[in-house]
Amino acid sequence: LLPLVVERLRAWPQRLGVAADRPLCGLSQLAIGADTVFTRACAALGWRQRLLLPQPTAEFLDAGEPGEPDFSAEERATAHELLRLPHIEGVEVASRSNDRIVRFEDTNRAILQASDAVVCLVREGAQARPGGTRDLMQRALDAGKPVGLLLAGLNPVCTDAAGAAIMGFDPMAVRGTPPFSNRPASSSTP
């Protein structure tokens, strides 16, 4: 997955019309999964990166629901490793809220405010939730900022269905109805 993300990110500045000599800086949280891949991709590309967290680092890495931590011991160790990478320029706390959902929403707002464009990596089966990746994508679209989407998954059928849903199609539509039809959506069935 990492080589694909690096390849796609490498093409983004040109697609956005960014001058080749303009320094780039990635912004992200350090959540499990996509943010981890993004951080490794920024390092591979030589891009600087700032991390915006929903709470102080130690609290963030220990957070979770009762009996269900967000980070396993291995994921926490990976996060600490990533925090030490030389391309990381800073870690900032983006929220002071006591409410978990509000903290993630505040972090998305901070990322969006500091960004010229948003690139999101969504994995198959990821649930949409307040303060999550899809929330950030929608906020960026609403703000008129360019949005890139990389959809990743191990099951091609599930990944395709997730892509259809993200594009606004119903992947559970009955066969022969849009989008699973060669007829335009306005056509009626004879």
Disulfide bonds with the S-S distance in Angstrom:
none
